[in-house]
């Protein structure tokens, strides 16, 4: 909207909020903070922010002068969480190009589709991931250069049309200064694609401004509230929503980062915690379930890890209680690729701290921070109140929330009606309630809620109740067709080694200890070896629904 001629103007300076300023600030003010990369050897690799910043300068110069990266060219990374990946995180956006993090856990055909849709010009890859990339290169016509970092056989890359470079050789001897361009804060800085659980993956493009503002909110005390006295174990992948924004937030406040590289199994994670003594960690629930089993079997000295941020999926109450008992306080958070991802953080309000109410607040997805507006929409499009009872689809908007999907280099942004409202709000696909205080409780995904006889059954509530049973390691509940009720729940459970509970016992447990109404109890049960997971560690329920439809599950009906 144009300003009126008589409008009073601000006297504040107009300084663009850019990733470049995060990089420069981190180097100048927090130069002693460290990026600690686990190597699997006696000592991890330690690199100061100042050293990483110098190498980011050299990388930017090499990308421009040797590889011809210009303007908003897309430079992709197929990398683990490590110092070199952090360098790319800052060098690429700061030079004016666009960082595109590739999800190394996606199927090969989806990965190729994403690279082509983004029209990536360069791919920086860890040597250990060459076996994943090499078979795809003949299908990636836009890729002109491959830059390899770290150990791994380069032979599979030979003979292709893309030129192959060594990361260290590329930056060696380069100037340690770079004339960073002044970038419009609304320009693209980075992009991630959704995991494509339905249809093709969808591209979300983050602006310099959105990353900067998201970093500020992440560092608020009501969010993660970390400082340069903390060491954060960044287990959440850098390809998964920019590692939840932690690398950018770290350079803003000097948070030390412990990067696990490819060592993501429970045993090395436990060793990292014992030896490096991080104070904070962030990952999805499946990581913490594995770590809990490891610590139960082989206890370690993990008392340094005082705060654990869990997001990406609902945290079972039993898991939260188990980590509390170990002295690791779990903080629940909610977000998605489209929200950068910070949407809510479950910090109990002051009046509940130290009371019987506190744990109930921690079990919610949390409260909306400044910058995230939320509303609930009913099945008919009606707006629902924040009364803690009315359930509807969550819609959000804000300065770090997507308003469209990337539709290719020469196409207009895509705003599908099932993802964005007519007035521009993001439809999250999550069903939940919001308390008068602004605390969000998600009851299910819209596609996973069980519609039985005109009533809704929360699959998440059933799963959490089942996983509270000592014999159950994991549980996933899905809707299956039922002639009488339309849909009914199918309970798929992973039993712990040596467990002797049967389905009748589990069903009784749900009513006695899980407080589940009898009409919601599953009649169909099956034991599986493991719950299938998506590329970002969430339960992949579409696989279970398909296996049921195909008749490949051994189902008992009670």
N, C-alpha and C positions, 0 to 999 in steps of 0.2 A: 504494500500500500504506500503510495507516495506521501511524503511529509507535506503538511500544510505550510504555506509560506511563512506563517507566524509561529511555527512550532519552536519550542525551546529545545535546543540541541544539547547533548551531553558534552561535558568538557574532558571526558576520558579519552585516552589514546586508543586507537583502533589497531590492535596487534593480533594478527591471525593466530589461532590456536592450532598448532601443527605438531606432528610427530618430531619434526626437526628440533623444536624447542624442548621437547622431552629429552631427546638425545643430548643436546648441548648442556642442559641443566644437570642431567645425571652425571656427565663427565666432569663438569666444572665443580659441582657442589658435593657430589657423592662419589667422587673418583676412587675412593678406597673401598667402597662396597664391592662385593665379589659375586661372580658367576662361578659356581662350583659344579663341575661336570663329573659325574661318576664314571669311572673307566673300567671297573671290575678288577683293578689292580690294587696294590698296596696304598697308593695315594690318589685321590681324585685330582683332576685338573682344576687349578684355581686361576681365574683371570679377573682382574679388577675392572670396574666400569671404565676407568680411564684407558686401560689397555684395549678393552672391547670397543670403546669409542674410536680409538685410533684405527683399529682394524676395520671398523664400519666405514670410516672415511676412505680407507684404501680400497675396500670392496666397491664402494660407490664409484670411485675413480676408474677402477678396472671395468666395471659394468658399462660405464659411459665410453671410455676411450678404447677399450679392447673388444668389447662385445656389441657396441653400438646401441646401447639401451637409451632411449629418448622418451621425452614426454610421458604419456601414461602407458607405456609398454608394460605388459604384465610379466613379472619375474616370479616363477613358482618355486616353492621349496617342498621337497619330499625328504623330510628330515625328522630325526628324533629330537627330544628336548635337550639342547646342548648350547654351549657358548657361541658356536658358529651360527646356529639358528637365530640366536638373539642378535648377533651382528647384522644378519640379513633383515631381521625385523625392523631395524632402524635405518640401515643404509638405503634400502629400496624406496620406502616412502619419502625419506628426507631428500633424495635426489629428484623426486617428482614422479617416479614410476609407481607401479602398484604391486604390492606384495600379495601373492596368491598361495596360501598354504594348502597343500594337497593331503588329503586324508589317506594315509598309507594302509588303512584297514578296509578300504572300499574294494568291491569286486573290480577286476581289471577292466571290464567294459565300461563301468561307471567312471573309473578314473580317467580313461581315455576320452570319454564323452566330456568330462569336466575340463580337461586341458584344452580340447578343441573348442569348446563353447567359450572359454575365456580367451582363447587365442594366445596362449602363453608363448613368449619368445625365448625365454631362458628357463631352465630348470636346474636348481641347485639341489644335489642329492647326496645323502650320506652313502659312503661306499658299501655299507652292509645292506643297503636297499637297492643296489643295482639289479639284483635278480628280479625285483618287482618291476623296475622301470624298463629294462632292456627289451623285453618282449613287446612292449607297447610302442616303441619308437617309430616303427614303420607306419603306425596309424596316427602319428602326431605331426602333420605337415607344417604347423606354424612354429615348431620348436627348432631353433637354429643353433643353440648352444646348450651343452650339458657341463655343469661345473660340479666336480666331485670332491667331497670333503671326507677325510677319515679313511681308515683301512677298509679294504674290500677289493675283490678281483675286478679290474677294469675291462678285461677281455670281452665280455658280452656287449660292450658299447662300441666295439670296433666295427668299421664297415658301414655305419649308418651315415645319413646325410648331415646329422647334427655334429658340430665340432665339439670335441671333448677337452676340457681344461681341468687342471688341478687347482683347487681352491687356494692352497698356500702359495703355489707358484704364481697365481694370478695377482695376488695382493703383495707379494714380496717386492720390496724396493719401491713401492708406490709412494707418492707424496703423502704426507701425514696431515695435510690441510685440504679442504674442499670448499669451494665457494657455493655454499648451499643456496639454491634458488628460493625466492620468497614465494611461497605457494599459497594459493587461495585455500582457506580452511575448509571450504566445501568440496574441494576436489577429492577424488578417490585416493585412499591411502592403502587399504588392504581389502581383500575379499576372501570369503569362505563360502563353501557350498553346503547346503543341508545334506543329510545322509541319504536322501532319496528313498525313504521308506514307502512312499507312494508316488509313482511316476518318476520322471527325471529329477535329479538333484536341482535345487534352485540356488542361484547365486545371490549372496548378500554382500553389498559393497559398503565398507565403512569409510566415512570421511575423516580427514585429519581432525576436524572439530569434534566429531562424535567420539573418537578415541581419546582425545584430550579430556573432554568432560566426563567420560566414563572412568578414566583413570582417577580423576579427582574424587568421584563418588566412591570408587573402590577403596580409596585411602581414608575415607571418613571413618570415625570411630564406630558408627552404627553399622558399617559394612565390615571390612576386614581389619581396618585400623592398625596396620603394621607400620613399623619404623625401621631405621637403619640398625636397630639393635636386634632385629629379628632375622632369622633364616627361614625362608619358605621353601619347602619341598614341593616343587611344581610337578606333580604327577600328571595332572590334566594335560593332554597333549597340546603342543603349540599349534597343531592343525585344527584343534577343536575350539572354535570361537576365540582365537588368539590367546589360548591358555587362560581363558576367563579374564583376559586383560592384565594378568599379573606382570609380564615383562614390561609393559608400558607403565604400570603403576609403580614398579620397582625403581625405574629411572626417575620417577617423580619424587620419591621419598627415600631412596637409598636402601630398599629392602634387599638383603642378600638372597640369592636364589641358588638352591640345590637342584640341579638338573639331572634326572636319572638316565638320560640317553636311552639305550635299548634295554636297560636292566629294570624291567617293570614287573618281574615276578615277586611274590611275597617275600622270599628269603633275602634277595639283595635289597629290597626296600627296607626290611627290618634292620639289615646291617648298616644301611645309610643312616637310619635314624639313630642307631646306637653310636656310630663312629663320628658323624658330623654334627649331631645333636641339633637338628632344626627345631624351631619353636612353633612352626605352623606348617600345615600341609593342605593340599587341595586335590580332590579326585572324586570320581563317581562312586556310588555305594559298592559296586562289585569289587573294586580295588580294595576297599576297606574290609569287606567280608573275607577276602583272601588273606589280608594281613592279619586280621583277627585270628584266623585259623592257625597261621604261622606262629603268632605270639603265644597262642594257647598251647601249641605243641612244643615250641622251643622258646621259652620266655627270654626276653632281652631287656636291657636297660633303655627304656624309651621315655623316661620321665620328662625329658626336655620338650617333648611335643605336646604343648599345652592346648593348642587350638587346631581343630580339624574342620575344614570347610567341605561339606558334602553337597553336591548338586548334580544335575543331570537326570536324576530320578529320585523318587521319594526314599528317604532313609527309614528303614524299619525301626520302630521303637526299641526292639531288642538289641539291634546293633548300636544304637545310641547309648543305651544303658551299659552295654559291654565295654565300650570305649570310655565312658565316664568312670567305670570301675578301674580302668587302667590309668586314670588321671588325664586322659585326652578328652577335652571338652568339644563335643561336636556342635557345629553351627550349621544349621540347615539353610540352604539358599535355593532360589529358583531362577531359571533363565533359559534362553534358547538362542540359537544362532542369530535369529532376527532381533534379539534384544542386547547383543554385544558382549556378554549375556546378562549383566546384572539386572534382575527384575525385582527380587525381594531378598531380604536377609532376616533370619529369625533371631533377632536380639530381643529377649523378653523386656517388657517395659519396666520402669523402675518400681512400680507398685507391686509387681509380681516376683521380683528377685528375692530369693530366700524364703518364698512361701510355697505352699502345695500347688499353686497355679503355674509356677515357673516351667516345669517340664512340659505342660500342655502347650505353652507358647512356643517352646523349642521344637515341638513336633509339627507346628505349622510350617508353611513355606516361608513365612516371615512377613515383614511390613514393607510397604512400598517406600522407597527413598524419594527425596525431592528429585524431580526430573522424570519420574515415571507416574503417569496418570493411568488409572484403571477404572474399568466398569464391567459389570456383568450383564449379559444379554440372554434373555430367555428364548425358548424354542420358537416363539412367534415374533422375535425381534424386540420384545419389550425390555426396558431397562429395569433391572432388579436392584433392590436396596442393599446397602451394606448392613445387614442385620444379623449376620452369623448363621442364618438359616436358609435364605433363598439361594438356590444353586443355579448357576448358569454358566455360559461360556465366557471365559476371561478375555477381554479386549484391552489393549494397552496402546499408549502413544507417548512419545518423548524424544528428546534430542539425540539419544543413542539407540533408537528403535527404528527398524526398517519401515519405509513407507512404500516399498516396491521391491521387486526382484530384478536382478540383472538379466537382460534378454539378449546379450550378445553385443559385439563391438559396434554393429551398425543398426541396432534395433532400439525401439523405445523401451523404457522400463515396463515391466510386466506387473499388473495389479489384479490378479485373479479374484473374482468375487468371493470365493470361499476362503480367501486369505486376508482380504482387506475390505473393510466396510466402505460404504459410499462416502462417508465423511473422513476416510483416511486412517481409521484405527486398525491396528494389527489384530486379526482374529487368531488367538494362540492355539485353539484346538483343545485347550485344557478346560475342564469343568470343575467348578469349585464354589466356595462361599467366601465372603469377606466380612470380617467383624467390624463393628462400628469404629474400632481403633485402627482399622486399616491392615489387619493381619489376614493374609491369604491362606486358606486351606484348600488344597486341590484334592478332589475326590476321585478323579479319573481323567484320562484322555477321552475326548468326545467319541473317538473311534473305538475305545476299549470299554466304555461303560456298558453294563449288561442290562438290557431292557427286557424285563421279565414281568409279563402280565400287567403291563401299564405302569410298573414301578421300576426305578433304577436301583441296581446293585453295584456298589463300588468294588471293582476288581482289586484296587490298591488296598482297601480296608481288609479284604479277605486275605490278601498276600501277607500283609503285616501281621495279622493275627496268626496265620500259619507259621510264619518264620519266628514267632515267639516260642514255638514248641521246641524243646531241647533236641528232639530227634530230626528236625527239619533244617537242612542247610540253606536251601533256596526253595521258593515257591512262586509260581506264576499262575494266574487265573485268567481264563479267557471265556468269552461268550460263545456258546455253540447252539445250533438250532434245536428247538423243542416244539413238538406238535401242539402241546397244550398251552404253553406259556410264551411261545415265540422264541425266547432265548433263556438259557439257564447257564450257570457257571460250571466250567470244567476246571478242576484243581489239578495242576501238575506239580509234583513235589520231588525234590532231590533230598534223599535221606542221608543223614550222616552215617559214617562207617560204624557198623555194629548196632544200628538202630533197630528196635523191634516193635515200634508202633504200627498198628494197622489203620486202615481208613476209618473204621468205626471209632477208633480211639481219637484220631485226629478230628473227626467230625464232632465228637463229644467235647473235645478241647475247645473248639470254636465257640460252642455255646456256653461252656462253663467258665473259661478263662478269657476268651476273645470277645465275649459280649456281642456275639453275632446273633441276630434274630433268626429263628428257625426257618422262616420262609426264604431266607437268603442262603442257607447252607447248600453247598454243592452236593448233587447226587452222583456226579460223574467224577471219578478219580483215576489218576495214573501216576506211576513212578517213572521218572526219567533220569538219565545220567547227569545232565546239566541243562540249565535253561539257556536256550539260544540267545545270543547277544547281537546287538547292532554294532556297527563300526565304532561307536562311541561308548559302548559298554551298557547300553540300556537293554532291558528285556525285549526280544524281538517276537512279539506275540503273533504276528502274521505267520511266522513259521509254524507255531503251535497250532493255529487255526487250520493251516493247510494240511499239516500232518493228521489232524483229526478228520478232516474232510476226506483225505486219502485212505483213511483206515489203518495208518501205520502206527498208531498209539494203542497200547494194550490197556483199554479202559474198563474199569470196574464200575458198575452202576449199583448204588445202594438203594 
